[in-house]
Each structure stands twice: as C-alpha cells, then as structure tokens.
Amino acid sequence: MTERKSILPAEFHGVCDITGPYGVGKSYFLAGADLPANIAFFDYDDGKARGLHEQLGFGLYRNMTAEFAAQGPEALWDASVEAFKGLEQGRFTVAIIDNATKLMGACKVIVQRRASHYAERYGVPEKFIKRDTRGNARGIVNQLISVVCGLLHNQGVHLVGVSHHLGAMYKDGVEVLNKYRIKGYRSWQQASILTIILIPGDFPPVPSGIIRKEQLGQMSINSDPSPEQLAKMISGELGHDTSRRLPERLPKATMQAIRYYLTHPASISEPEEGEALKMAEVEPFLAKLSTEQIALHHNALRIRAMEMEEERGVLGGGAPFAREKAADKAEEKAADITVKAKELKEAGKSPAEIASELGVPRARVNRMLK
C-alpha cells in the first residue's frame, strides 16, 4: 500500500477555529492545512469555496447548503451527521466546516424540535430545553458539537477546521462602532488547539492573525538523566523545558507560516517585526468597551434621537432643540458615569462600592460594567 503524503503537523489533533470579517481569507487559511487530496471540505457558505475546489481539487467537496438547505434545517443537520459518519475510514486528515453558522443554526432548531428526545437523553425537563432555562438548550448544542467532532475523529480525521464570521455588537439597540462579537459555541473553543482572528494583513491579500488560543507549545525532558541530573530533577532544580513556538501575532496568517513557526519557534521576549500584538487591532474584539467606544456609542444614540425627531416632523421649532440640548446633557452625564464606574472597577472597587460612590442603583452599575 502506498504511504499517504501529508504536510499536516503531527501536533494537529483537535479543532482549528478561525474567525474574521467577511472576505478576509478564512477559507484560504483552512484550505492550506494539508495537501488537497487529504481534505474533506464541507461548504455551508452557499458554494463560495467551489472556486477553491476547482483550483486545488480537494479529496472531497460537498456544497451542503445547495444539497440540503432548501429542505429545511432538520434535513441539513441530519444530512451533515450522515456525511460525517460516511467518510471513508482513514482517508482524510482534515475536515473543514466552512462556515459553521448555518450548521449551528440547524443544530439549535433540532434541539428545540426534538426537545423531548434530548430531555430524556440528558435528564432535564423538556420545558427547560424549549425555553433555554439555565442555558439547557445551549448546553445541548455544545454537546452536539462535541458529537460532530467525535464523528469526524472516529473516521480518522486529525484536524477539524471550522470558520466563523464576526458579528456586530449592539448596545441599547445601536451598533457599537469598531466593536465585534465573535460568533461560535463554547465547545469549538474547548476542543480547539489553535484559535485565530484573521484581520486585514501586513502583506495583502494575505491576512494577519491574532492568536486567541494555542496548544502547540514545545515540551521536552531528558528521559535518560545521569544520577546527578536525576537528583536535581527530584529536588526541582531540573525538569521539563516548556516553550511557546507561535508568536502572539502572525504577520502572515497562513498554515505555511504555522508550520514554519513549529520548526523555527518565535521569540516571545524579542518578537520580530509584526509579531507583537497591537492594541488597536486587539481592542475591537475585547468584550469591554473602551472610553472612545463609549463616547462613539453615546454619540450614535444622540444622532438616532435627532433622526427620530426629524422623522416625526418636529425638527425646526424651539422645543425640539431644547430636547436635543437636554438629551446631550443626559448622554454626557451617562457617559461620564460609565467611564467613572469602569475606572473604579479597575481600581479594585466592588459593584456595591461603585454604586454607593456614584449614587446609582446596583443594577445600573452591573449593566455599565458588562
């Protein structure tokens, strides 16, 4: 039997989770994981990866949305499970789910429509699943993600590559500018050995990447120590050497670059150009809002209020301008209080202490600190 050729690093067992804005290059990144013949590509993005398949010739390519989406979410989910189980044993090293949004949407529908089945299976009341009480429905979705990964690994797949789009972040019904919500479920993250946010790159059209999680460090130990070395190991003077190989930021976010770093580790203490994190790039993906974003958000609220006044046909009289002035003051005060609350939190104050110091309800403080 001819030995299969592969360029997938031996360390790649698990999930590689890639997110980023539309068109940044998530599919291209995942397609570089191994030689094309070793890749099973499941396209859930309306056939957008068909061009990649025409160029590279994947071992398997299926446009899942074209085949099953029109039949409804249940058909899409059931067909996906059968497709994963039906992969030829040991034929593929990589399975790509690009992107996971529609598959996860189908999964949520399945959990709701088959609530009685999952209630019996997991021992929770059916109404808790239907209402997602205490996160029961989301918990079952996470369980089913683990099942999907297990099905693929059982067929000999080493790496499950999954992509997610970024979602806009909203507060008070208004989109927060330059702030993004990373889509996806906890189980993808738990199983991930490498999670990257792709961003417009230093070397267009190749994206750069912010590494959110990686479990590709290097660990070694002298397995045949001398008596002196063994004594030092026992005393804790010697032991395992552990080091990180990937930088915090990838100047060129490609699988080729990942393979290079695994054999030529980056220096975290002395990063090369483009390998150090840039806060301007990282900040949009943090859950916490910056002072600048708070100001932008409140300005957006004020503009929306003005637009509503104009739509009602009242802009042009004295009263609307008075209302606008009062709204400005209220927004400024709210922004000041929010900024002060965040500063007090960073200073180590508890929510109760912040509420007492600012003279606002505890519930409001909790909302401001989200």
Buried (B, 14 or more C-beta within 10 A) or exposed (E): EEEEEBEBBEBBBBBBBBBBBEEBBBBBBBBBBBBBBBBBBBBBBEBBBBEBBEEBEBBBBBBBBEBBBEEEBBBBBBBBBEBBEEBEEEBBBBBBBBBBBBBBBBBBBBBBEBBEEBBEEEEBEBEBBBEBEEEBBBBBBBBBBBBBBEBBBEBBBBBBBBBBBBEEBEBEEBEBBEBBEBBBBEBBBBBBBBBBBBBBBBEEEBBBBBBBEBEBEEEEEEEEBEEEEEEBBEEEEBEEEEEBBBBBBBBBBBBEBBBBBBEEBBEBEEBEEBBEEEEEBBBBBEEEBBEEBBBBBBBBBBEEBBEEBEEEEEBEEEEBEEBBEEBBEBBEEBBEBBBBBBEBBEEEBEBEBBBEEBEBEEEBBEEBBE
